[in-house]
Amino acid sequence: MNKRPHILITNDDGVHAPGIKHLWNALKPVADLTVVAPAFEQSCVGLSTTLRMPLRLEKIVTWNNGEEAIWSVDGTPADCIKIALHAVLKSKPDLVVSGINRGGNMGQSALYSGTVAATIESAIQNIPAIAFSCNDFKLQPNYELAAQHTPHFVEYVLAHPLPNGTILNVNFPGQELGDYKGIKMTTQGKDWWGEEPDRREHPEEGHYYWLGGKLRVCDAEEENDGIWLRRGYITAVPIHVKDLTDHKHLACSREHFENHFTTLKTIRF
């Protein structure tokens, strides 16, 4: 009899968010699960890690009367992975799954995402990981429809392991699209969130800024996650996070760069 895989689940919307519960319910039939997630929402924190402040780990008893392994950490998604691996679990999980996030994490916006950051931290720790996001910012996205597909991605990655240092960033179209048209493994696009600071006045403390933003859509490329999402497809982007070197620039510029600095009289080595 094959051993059931062990999956660590986290997110950035918080341990009580509906998306993570839908993900947990969807994966229960295929794996043993442990949830370690932020105690409160940590959207857009990226790989932020808590230093010089205590992190509190708390067992959550509101899921199935505490019969499941559900934990909260009053820190970031990256904190949750670190605490899970070194304070909760006795051995590394077979897979880390993050989500299901409320709102899309496609294009360059993935760099800000706490959902994606949890999977990056997992890859740094040599654990394969998948990030799931629903490209719908309504209070109640269609998590049920998205969750139906998550076990298929999990089973595929467990059977066909990702390269070391690579995570899979999966986005589901918004609920208004209804049934999905298909699945596309594609490239990361260039969509990004542009800042639109709103200056406001406090009655006692003067002005302040409310930092909002609007998604800037870049349709320059035919093949990327943003374009396929808008066409109604689920997108999956393999993102390699362990080697961030621009090898092309290194190869063509290293000699010139080093020679430039060795000729400067103001620098001594």
N, C-alpha and C positions, 0 to 999 in steps of 0.2 A: 504493500500500500504506500503510495507516494505521500510524503510529508506535505501538509498544507503550508503554503508560503506565509511569512509573517510580514505585514505591511504596517509601517508607521504613517499615520495621517496627521496633517496639520493644515493651517490656512493663515490668512491675514485678516479675515473678517471677524475673528473671535470664536471661541469654543462654543458659544451658544448660537452662532449664526445658522440659518436654515441650510445653507449650501453644504456645510461640513456634515450635517446630519443625513442629508440625502446621499452624500458620497459614502458615508459609513454604512448606511442601509444597503446601498448597491453592492458594496464589496464584501459584506458579511458572508454571502454564500461561497465566495471563492478564496478567502484567506482568513487567517487569524489577525486581528486588528488591535493596535494600540493608538490612541489619540493623545497627542500632546500639542496643544494649540494655545494661542494667546488668550489671556483672560478678558481682553477687550480689543476693539478694532485697532488694527495696525496697518491699515492700507497705506501704500506709497512710502513705506519706510525702507524699501530696498534691503540691502544687506546689513543695515544698522544693527549693531551689537551693544548690549548694555554692559558698561564697565563702571567700576567704582560705586555701584549701587546694588543692593541685594535683589535677588530674584526669588520669588516665592512660588513654590510648586504646591498645587492643591488638587486633591482627588475630587472629581465631580461625581455627585451621587444622583443627579437628576436624570441621567440616561439609564433606563432600565433598572432603577433603584440601586444604582451603583454596582451592578453586577458586571459591567464591562470595564475595561482598562481605559478610563477617560481622565485626562489630567489637564490642568490649566497652568500657564506660566505668565506672570505679569511682566512680560517682556515682548520682544519682537519675534517674528517667525524664525529668524536665524538663531535667536536664543533658544527657542523651543527645540530645534534640532540638536543643539549642543547639550541641553539639559536632558533630552530624551536619551541620547546615546550614552551619556556619562552618569546619569542619576536615576533613570527609570528602567531602561532595558538592560537585561543581562548579556545580550549579544546583539550584534548588528542585525537590523531587519533585512529582508530580501529586497525591499523596495520602499521608497518614500513617495507618498502621493499627497499633493497639496491642492486644496480647493474645497468645493467648487466655488470659485470667486464670483462675487456679484460685480459684473463689468468685465469688459474684454482686456486682455493683456497681449495685444498683438503689436507688431512693429517695434519701434524704439521705446514705446511705453513700457515694454516688458522690463526695461532696465530699472524702472522705479518700483516695480511690483514686489510687495512682500510675499505674495503667493509664489512667484517665480524665484524670489530670493531664497525661500526655504529649500527649493530643489537645487539651487546653486550651492548652498551650504552642504547639502547632502552629497553632491558630486565632489566637492572638496574633500569630504570624508570617505570618498570611494564607495558611495552607495548610489545605485541607479535611482532616478526620480522622474516623476511626471507631474506637471502643473496643469490643472484643469480650471478654465475660466468660461463664464457665460457672458457673451457680448451683449449684455442688457443691464442698464443701470437702474431699472425700475426696482421698487422695494421688494417685489416678489417675481424675480425672473422664473422662467420655466425650468426649475431645477430637475423636476421629474423627468422631462424629456432628455436633458443632458445626462442625468445619472444612469439612464438606461444603457448608454453607450460606454460608460467608464469601465465596466468589467472587461470589455473586449480589448481596450487599450492596455489594461493591466495584464491580461493574460498574454497578449502579444509580446509585450516587453519582457515578461518573465520567461517566455519561451524563446525569444530572440533578443538577447541582452543588448543594451545600448553600449557603444564604445565607452571606455573609461574616460570620465570627464565630460560626458555629453548628457544633457537633460532633454526631455521632450516637453515642449510647450504646446498644449492643446487648447484651442478656443472653439466654443460652440456659438453658432449664430443666435441672434436675439429671438425671443419667443414669438414675435410677430411673423416670423418666417414659417412657423409651423414645422412640418416634417422637414428634415434635412435632405439636401439633394445628393449628398455623398460625402466622402472623406478625401482630403487632399494633403499629402505630405509635400511641403513647399518651403520656400525661403522666408526669412524674417523680412517684413516690409519696413518702410520708413515712416509710417504714421507716428505722430508724436503729439504730446499735449503742450499746447502753447499757453503761456501764462497771460492772464488778464486780471492783474491786481485791481481790486475794487477799493478805492479810498473811502473810508467811512469815518464818522465823527463819534467819539465817545463823549457823553455829556460832562464828564469830569476830567478825563485824562487826555483830551485832545484827539487827533486823528490816528487811525490805524489802518492796516490793509488786510483785506480778506482775499487770500490767494486762491483764485479760481482758475479755470482753464477750459480750453475747447480743443477737441481732438482735431489735429491738422491732418487731413487725408492726403496722401501722396500716391497717385495712381500711375507713376511713371513706368513701373514695371508690370508686365502682364502676369508674372508668376510671383505672388507673395501672399502672405497670410491675410492681410487686410482686404485685398481684392477678392480672394476666394470666400472670405467670410461674408462680404457684402453680396455675393452671388448666392449665398445660402448653403455653403459647404462648411463642414467641420474641418478645421485646419490643424495640422501637427507639424511643428517646426523643431528639428533637432538642433540644439544650441550647444556648442562646445565652449566650456567655460574654464578649462584648466590651462590653456595656452592662449593668452591674449595678445601674443606677439604679432605685429604686422610683418610677416616674413618677407613679403615682396619689398616693402620699404627698407627693411634691414639689409636685404641682399644688394639693393641698388645704391644705398646711401651710406653704408657703414664706413667704407674706405674714405670717402670724401669727408664725412663727419669727423672721423678720428684724425685725419690729416689736418683739418681746419684747426682743431684745438692744440695739436702738437706744435703748430707754427706760431701760436700766440705767446708773446714774450711775457705777458702778465700772469700766465698760469705756469706753475712749476710742479713737476711730478717727482 
